[in-house]
Amino acid sequence: MFKRILVAYDGSRGAEAALEKGIELARLCGAELQVLTVFRHYSMLEASFSMVRPDEPEQIDDAMRDYARDVADHAKARAAERGISIRAFVKNGQPARSIVAFAEEHGADLIVVGSRGLGSLESYLVGSVSHKVTGLATCPVLVV
């Protein structure tokens, strides 16, 4: 049925559920499982609205990238505990668009996302990542 499943994973409770479902589906279908963690570039515009202004914003990007790698590694370990081998990737960008672009580039025939992630106020103002992914994706999307 499915040959390549992509799980969008940010470490949230919803993403954990999506990962579990992705592992289950990969096992049932004999599909390749990929996990993608997306982090957003630290914006000086966003910092201008904040009370905290870092001296070196590029270090924040490094910290965010390192955290995203840790999150992706955690997903890999969780899948390995269940006997499933996965490939984990980390990308920088707008989450929904990055997830859909990655799925298209890597030939995913199913995207699995959590219904709620680590998004902030932005999700209330412009919509959740899962909602955007369902609207942008050209392959089926399973929202867990």
Helices and strands as residue ranges (DSSP letters): E 4-8, H 13-29, E 32-39, H 44-48, H 57-81, E 86-92, H 95-105, E 110-113, H 121-126, H 129-136, E 141-143
